[in-house]
Amino acid sequence: MQAKNIVKIVIFHLLLTLRGIVLLLSKILALLFLASGVLLCIVNEAQVIPLIPKIMMLTLGILFTLINWLYDYLIFYFEPENIEVRLFR
């Protein structure tokens, strides 16, 4: 077995082990960042806040949403040849 295959299997098992925690945290963080970014753009009192933090909050919200959507594809990418994986949400 090559070192490349061993690293691939270790990454696969690590991703699969942390899947529940990563999906839960990414959902919560995406919701918090997107909601706070939208609220900062809507609320009149927040107009004294510069535009950069608002854009950063929206960008982080989108980033955590992408992590939530694409995490399973990352697991399938590192899936070893002799293991068949079925993931449920």
C-alpha positions in Angstrom: 0.0 0.0 0.0 1.4 3.3 -1.0 1.8 6.3 1.4 -0.7 8.2 -0.8 -3.4 5.7 -0.2 -2.8 5.6 3.5 -3.1 9.4 3.8 -6.2 9.3 1.7 -7.8 6.6 4.0 -6.8 8.6 7.1 -8.4 11.8 5.7 -11.5 9.9 4.7 -12.0 8.4 8.2 -11.3 11.8 9.8 -13.8 13.6 7.6 -16.4 10.8 8.2 -15.8 11.0 12.0 -16.2 14.7 12.2 -19.1 14.9 9.7 -21.9 15.5 12.3 -20.0 18.2 14.2 -18.9 20.0 11.0 -22.4 20.0 9.4 -24.1 21.2 12.6 -21.5 24.0 13.2 -21.6 25.1 9.6 -25.4 25.3 9.6 -25.4 27.3 12.8 -22.5 29.6 11.8 -24.0 30.2 8.3 -27.4 31.1 9.8 -25.8 33.5 12.4 -23.5 35.2 9.9 -26.1 35.6 7.1 -28.8 36.8 9.5 -26.5 39.3 11.2 -25.2 40.5 7.8 -28.7 41.0 6.5 -29.7 42.8 9.7 -26.7 45.1 9.5 -27.7 46.0 6.0 -31.3 46.7 6.8 -31.3 48.4 10.2 -30.9 52.1 10.1 -28.8 52.4 13.3 -26.2 50.2 11.7 -25.4 52.7 8.9 -22.5 54.1 11.0 -20.8 50.7 10.6 -18.5 50.6 7.6 -19.3 48.5 4.6 -16.4 46.1 5.0 -17.7 44.3 8.1 -21.1 43.9 6.5 -19.6 42.3 3.4 -17.3 40.1 5.5 -20.3 38.8 7.5 -22.2 38.0 4.3 -19.1 36.4 2.8 -18.6 34.2 5.9 -22.2 33.2 5.8 -21.9 32.1 2.2 -18.6 30.3 3.0 -20.1 28.3 5.8 -23.1 27.5 3.6 -20.8 26.1 0.9 -19.0 24.0 3.6 -22.3 22.6 4.6 -23.2 21.8 0.9 -19.9 20.5 -0.3 -18.6 18.5 2.8 -20.2 15.2 1.6 -18.6 15.6 -1.8 -15.2 15.9 -0.1 -15.9 12.7 1.8 -16.8 11.0 -1.5 -13.6 12.3 -3.1 -11.4 10.7 -0.4 -13.5 7.4 -0.4 -11.2 4.4 -0.8 -11.9 1.9 -3.6 -12.9 -1.0 -1.4 -15.5 0.9 0.8 -19.0 1.9 -0.4 -20.3 4.9 1.5 -23.9 6.0 1.8 -24.5 9.3 3.7 -27.8 10.3 5.2 -28.9 13.8 6.3 
